[in-house]
Amino acid sequence: MLDLYPLLLRPQFQERVWGSRDLSPIYPQALDGGPIGEAWLTGDECRIANGPLAGRTLADVSREFGEQFLGRAPHASRFPLLVKFLFPKDRLSVQVHPDDEAAAQTGAPCGKSECWYVLRAEPGAKIALGLRRGIDKAEVERAIRETRLEELLNWVEVRPGEMYYVEAGTVHAIGPGSVIVETQQNSDTTYRLYDYGRPRELHIENGLHALKEQTHSGKVAAARAEITNGKTQVNLIASPWFVVDKFRLTQPWQFQRPEHAQRTVWCLAAINGCGVVESEGAHPVMFTAGEAVIVPASVDRLIIKPQWEAEFLCSSVPAESVPHPATVPFEHAIGKAK
């Protein structure tokens, strides 16, 4: 059987009406077509760029190698997380995602809880997360008909380095002016509740069914960074569905899995600089900002060498049961989207 090795994935660019034609500095090259809203780093159809598996899709490899590749994952043959960059130049629709239970009722493989790491933000850039205190579903439905739902949401300004937890069932939206790295359950089920009067399809019945008036969503409390020998590591979020750590390397770093730890697949998503990943029996692979390297669960040890500095997010499913993260809830809206 073919030995697995760290896999470099080519991003998959998704056109969106709210997207941008300028994705720099993450992707400085010119792109054809319409505005790009999302760059999927671990989409099912993202293709491998290195080694014997080059040209295969992430979905293919997940099905073929199963637990050897994925380790502890909710589904034995399906990649568990979708990691993407968001480039909003206009307001995203107000939307909501189902939780695992609601998704199962429609035949979907899982719900869609997610988190947002703010990589860049212009002054005044905002997100909407949850309903203002005291708002119920009936008032949401009235506000949709009256084209004023944005007034009922918690709009907050965002700053680089912040992490936000978006539990499934939370009504949410993103305004223009930021670059966000999103880590989510591997689902594309989105119910659009409201689109500021734009003539796009809405999914009001399903969306109201999935919507929760109160959730655990909010800004995640910042953790203390651990700094040792040219490596800075900070846990950005730990939740029932994903764990995300941020690394900054200025010196080579060697990692070996603890023998007692449950094995999981890792996604290393570069956000600045570049680095080289080395593992036994495989050719070194370089990844740079906007690219992802997948480390299979069967890989015990690897070395990452920054060139000359590398920053990346490491996303995985939790190795054991994890509660919802501690968050700061939003009591009041601070204004409307731009």
C-alpha positions as CSV (number, residue, x, y, z in Angstrom):
1,M,0.0,0.0,0.0
2,L,1.2,3.5,-0.8
3,D,2.6,5.3,2.2
4,L,0.9,8.6,3.0
5,Y,2.8,11.8,3.2
6,P,2.1,15.6,3.7
7,L,-0.1,16.7,0.9
8,L,0.0,20.2,-0.7
9,L,-3.4,21.2,-2.0
10,R,-4.2,23.7,-4.7
11,P,-6.9,26.2,-3.6
12,Q,-10.2,26.3,-5.3
13,F,-11.6,29.8,-6.0
14,Q,-15.3,30.4,-5.7
15,E,-17.0,33.3,-7.4
16,R,-19.4,35.3,-5.2
17,V,-21.4,38.5,-6.0
18,W,-20.0,40.0,-2.8
19,G,-16.4,39.1,-3.6
20,S,-13.3,41.0,-4.8
21,R,-11.1,41.0,-7.9
22,D,-8.1,41.9,-5.7
23,L,-7.1,39.1,-3.3
24,S,-3.6,40.5,-2.5
25,P,-1.5,40.1,-0.6
26,I,-2.7,36.5,-0.1
27,Y,-3.0,35.8,-3.8
28,P,-1.2,38.6,-5.8
29,Q,-1.6,36.9,-9.2
30,A,-4.4,38.0,-11.5
31,L,-7.5,35.7,-11.6
32,D,-9.9,35.3,-14.5
33,G,-13.7,35.5,-14.2
34,G,-16.0,37.3,-11.8
35,P,-15.3,38.5,-8.3
36,I,-13.9,35.9,-5.9
37,G,-15.5,35.6,-2.5
38,E,-13.9,32.4,-1.2
39,A,-10.7,30.4,-1.6
40,W,-11.3,26.8,-0.5
41,L,-8.1,25.2,0.9
42,T,-9.6,21.8,1.8
43,G,-12.7,21.5,-0.4
44,D,-13.6,18.0,-1.6
45,E,-12.5,18.9,-5.1
46,C,-9.2,20.5,-4.2
47,R,-6.4,18.6,-5.9
48,I,-3.1,17.4,-4.6
49,A,0.0,19.1,-6.1
50,N,2.9,16.9,-4.9
51,G,4.1,13.3,-4.8
52,P,2.5,10.0,-6.1
53,L,-1.0,11.2,-5.3
54,A,-0.7,14.4,-7.4
55,G,-3.8,15.2,-9.4
56,R,-6.1,13.3,-7.0
57,T,-8.8,15.1,-5.1
58,L,-9.0,15.4,-1.4
59,A,-12.4,13.5,-1.4
60,D,-10.8,10.6,-3.4
61,V,-7.9,10.2,-1.0
62,S,-10.2,10.4,2.0
63,R,-12.4,7.6,0.6
64,E,-9.5,5.4,-0.4
65,F,-7.4,5.7,2.8
66,G,-10.1,6.3,5.4
67,E,-8.8,6.0,9.0
68,Q,-5.2,5.7,7.9
69,F,-5.5,9.3,6.4
70,L,-8.2,10.9,8.6
71,G,-7.6,9.2,12.0
72,R,-10.3,10.1,14.5
73,A,-12.9,11.8,12.4
74,P,-16.8,12.1,12.5
75,H,-17.0,10.2,9.2
76,A,-14.6,7.3,8.4
77,S,-14.1,8.3,4.7
78,R,-14.9,12.0,4.5
79,F,-12.5,14.9,5.2
80,P,-13.9,16.6,8.4
81,L,-13.1,20.3,8.0
82,L,-13.4,22.9,5.3
83,V,-10.8,25.7,5.7
84,K,-11.2,28.8,3.4
85,F,-10.3,32.4,3.0
86,L,-13.1,35.0,2.7
87,F,-12.6,38.2,0.7
88,P,-15.8,40.3,1.2
89,K,-16.0,43.5,-0.8
90,D,-19.8,43.9,-0.2
91,R,-22.1,42.6,2.5
92,L,-22.8,38.9,2.6
93,S,-26.4,37.9,3.0
94,V,-27.8,37.3,6.5
95,Q,-27.8,33.5,6.8
96,V,-27.9,30.6,9.2
97,H,-26.6,27.0,9.1
98,P,-28.2,23.9,10.6
99,D,-26.7,21.9,13.4
100,D,-26.0,18.2,13.1
101,E,-29.6,17.2,14.1
102,A,-31.3,19.6,11.7
103,A,-28.8,18.6,8.9
104,A,-29.6,14.9,9.4
105,Q,-33.3,15.6,8.9
106,T,-32.5,16.8,5.3
107,G,-30.0,14.0,4.6
108,A,-26.9,16.2,4.9
109,P,-23.8,14.5,6.4
110,C,-23.3,17.1,9.1
111,G,-24.2,20.5,10.4
112,K,-22.1,23.6,9.9
113,S,-20.6,25.2,13.0
114,E,-17.7,27.5,12.1
115,C,-15.1,30.0,13.3
116,W,-13.7,33.1,11.9
117,Y,-10.1,34.3,12.3
118,V,-9.7,37.9,11.3
119,L,-6.5,38.1,9.3
120,R,-7.0,41.7,8.0
121,A,-9.5,44.4,8.7
122,E,-10.0,47.9,7.5
123,P,-11.1,50.5,10.0
124,G,-14.9,50.1,10.6
125,A,-15.1,46.6,9.2
126,K,-18.0,44.7,10.9
127,I,-19.6,41.3,11.3
128,A,-23.1,40.5,12.6
129,L,-23.3,37.6,15.0
130,G,-26.6,36.6,16.6
131,L,-29.8,38.4,17.5
132,R,-30.1,41.4,19.8
133,R,-31.4,40.6,23.3
134,G,-35.1,39.8,23.4
135,I,-35.6,39.2,19.6
136,D,-37.5,36.0,18.8
137,K,-38.2,34.1,15.6
138,A,-41.6,35.8,15.1
139,E,-39.9,39.2,15.0
140,V,-37.2,37.9,12.7
141,E,-39.9,36.7,10.2
142,R,-41.6,40.1,10.3
143,A,-38.3,41.9,9.8
144,I,-37.6,39.8,6.7
145,R,-40.9,40.7,5.2
146,E,-40.3,44.4,6.0
147,T,-36.7,44.4,4.6
148,R,-35.1,45.5,7.9
149,L,-33.6,42.3,9.4
150,E,-30.1,43.9,9.7
151,E,-31.6,46.2,12.5
152,L,-32.1,43.1,14.7
153,L,-28.5,41.8,14.6
154,N,-25.5,42.4,16.7
155,W,-23.1,44.3,14.4
156,V,-19.6,44.6,15.9
157,E,-16.3,46.0,14.6
158,V,-13.5,43.5,14.1
159,R,-9.8,43.8,14.4
160,P,-6.9,41.6,13.1
161,G,-6.0,38.7,15.3
162,E,-9.5,38.2,16.7
163,M,-11.3,34.8,16.6
164,Y,-15.1,34.5,16.5
165,Y,-17.1,31.3,17.2
166,V,-20.2,30.8,15.0
167,E,-22.2,27.9,16.4
168,A,-24.7,26.3,14.0
169,G,-28.1,28.0,14.4
170,T,-26.6,31.5,14.9
171,V,-27.9,34.1,12.4
172,H,-24.9,35.9,11.0
173,A,-23.5,38.1,8.3
174,I,-20.2,39.7,7.3
175,G,-19.7,43.2,6.1
176,P,-17.0,44.4,3.7
177,G,-13.4,45.4,4.5
178,S,-11.9,42.3,6.1
179,V,-10.0,39.1,5.1
180,I,-11.2,36.1,7.2
181,V,-9.9,32.6,7.6
182,E,-12.9,30.3,8.2
183,T,-12.6,26.8,9.7
184,Q,-15.9,24.9,9.6
185,Q,-17.5,21.5,9.6
186,N,-17.3,20.2,6.1
187,S,-20.7,21.2,4.9
188,D,-21.9,23.8,2.4
189,T,-25.5,23.9,3.7
190,T,-26.5,27.6,4.0
191,Y,-29.9,29.1,4.4
192,R,-30.2,32.7,3.2
193,L,-32.7,34.5,5.4
194,Y,-32.2,38.0,4.0
195,D,-30.3,39.8,1.3
196,Y,-30.9,43.5,1.7
197,G,-33.5,43.5,-1.1
198,R,-31.1,41.9,-3.6
199,P,-33.0,39.6,-6.0
200,R,-31.5,36.3,-4.8
201,E,-33.3,33.2,-3.6
202,L,-34.1,33.1,0.1
203,H,-34.6,30.0,2.3
204,I,-36.8,31.4,5.0
205,E,-38.7,28.3,6.1
206,N,-35.6,26.1,6.4
207,G,-33.6,29.0,7.9
208,L,-36.2,29.8,10.6
209,H,-36.3,26.1,11.5
210,A,-32.5,26.0,11.9
211,L,-32.3,29.4,13.7
212,K,-31.6,29.4,17.5
213,E,-32.5,32.5,19.5
214,Q,-29.6,31.9,21.9
215,T,-26.3,30.2,21.1
216,H,-22.7,30.0,22.4
217,S,-21.4,32.2,19.6
218,G,-19.2,35.3,20.3
219,K,-15.7,36.6,20.4
220,V,-13.4,33.9,21.7
221,A,-11.4,34.8,24.8
222,A,-7.7,35.3,23.9
223,A,-5.3,32.7,25.1
224,R,-1.7,33.2,26.3
225,A,0.9,32.5,23.6
226,E,3.7,29.9,24.3
227,I,7.1,31.0,23.0
228,T,10.0,28.6,22.8
229,N,13.1,28.5,20.6
230,G,11.8,30.4,17.6
231,K,8.2,29.0,17.8
232,T,5.2,31.0,19.0
233,Q,2.0,29.0,19.5
234,V,-1.4,30.1,20.7
235,N,-4.6,28.2,20.8
236,L,-7.2,30.4,19.0
237,I,-10.2,28.1,19.7
238,A,-11.2,24.7,20.9
239,S,-14.8,23.5,20.2
240,P,-16.7,20.2,19.9
241,W,-16.0,20.2,16.1
242,F,-12.6,21.8,15.6
243,V,-9.4,23.0,17.2
244,V,-7.4,25.9,15.7
245,D,-3.9,26.9,16.8
246,K,-1.7,29.7,15.3
247,F,2.0,29.2,14.8
248,R,4.8,31.6,14.0
249,L,8.1,30.0,13.2
250,T,11.5,31.7,12.8
251,Q,13.5,28.5,13.4
252,P,13.0,24.9,12.2
253,W,10.5,23.0,14.4
254,Q,10.3,19.3,14.8
255,F,7.0,17.7,16.0
256,Q,6.4,14.1,17.0
257,R,3.0,12.8,18.0
258,P,2.8,11.7,21.6
259,E,2.3,7.9,21.8
260,H,-0.8,8.3,24.0
261,A,-2.5,10.9,21.8
262,Q,-5.4,9.9,19.5
263,R,-4.5,10.4,15.9
264,T,-6.1,13.1,13.8
265,V,-5.5,14.6,10.4
266,W,-4.1,18.2,10.5
267,C,-4.6,21.1,8.1
268,L,-1.7,23.6,8.0
269,A,-3.0,26.8,6.3
270,A,-0.3,29.4,5.6
271,I,-1.3,33.0,6.3
272,N,2.1,34.7,6.0
273,G,5.6,33.9,4.7
274,C,6.4,30.3,3.7
275,G,7.9,27.1,5.0
276,V,9.1,23.7,4.0
277,V,7.5,20.6,5.5
278,E,9.7,17.5,5.7
279,S,8.8,14.0,6.8
280,E,10.5,10.6,6.6
281,G,10.3,8.9,3.2
282,A,8.7,11.9,1.4
283,H,10.1,14.7,-0.7
284,P,10.1,18.1,1.1
285,V,7.1,20.3,0.2
286,M,7.0,24.1,0.4
287,F,3.8,26.0,1.2
288,T,3.2,29.7,1.1
289,A,0.5,32.2,2.1
290,G,-2.9,31.0,0.7
291,E,-1.9,27.3,0.5
292,A,-2.6,24.3,2.7
293,V,-0.6,21.2,3.6
294,I,-2.6,18.2,4.9
295,V,-0.7,16.0,7.4
296,P,-2.2,12.5,7.4
297,A,-3.0,10.8,10.8
298,S,-0.4,8.1,9.9
299,V,2.5,10.6,9.8
300,D,4.2,10.5,13.2
301,R,6.8,13.1,12.8
302,L,7.5,16.2,10.7
303,I,9.9,19.1,10.5
304,I,8.8,22.6,9.4
305,K,11.5,25.0,8.2
306,P,10.5,28.6,7.8
307,Q,11.9,30.6,4.9
308,W,12.7,33.0,6.8
309,E,9.5,33.3,8.7
310,A,6.3,31.2,8.5
311,E,2.9,31.8,10.0
312,F,0.1,29.3,9.7
313,L,-3.1,28.0,11.3
314,C,-3.2,24.3,12.3
315,S,-6.8,23.0,12.3
316,S,-8.0,19.6,13.4
317,V,-10.9,17.8,15.0
318,P,-10.5,17.5,18.8
319,A,-8.9,14.3,20.0
320,E,-11.3,14.1,22.8
321,S,-14.7,15.6,23.9
322,V,-14.4,19.4,24.1
323,P,-17.1,21.9,25.4
324,H,-18.0,25.1,23.6
325,P,-15.3,27.8,23.9
326,A,-15.6,30.6,26.3
327,T,-16.9,33.6,24.4
328,V,-17.9,37.2,25.0
329,P,-21.6,37.6,24.0
330,F,-22.8,40.7,22.3
331,E,-25.4,42.5,24.2
332,H,-26.1,45.4,21.9
333,A,-25.7,46.3,18.3
334,I,-23.2,49.1,17.6
335,G,-24.5,50.1,14.2
336,K,-25.5,48.8,10.8
337,A,-23.4,47.2,8.1
338,K,-21.8,49.6,5.6
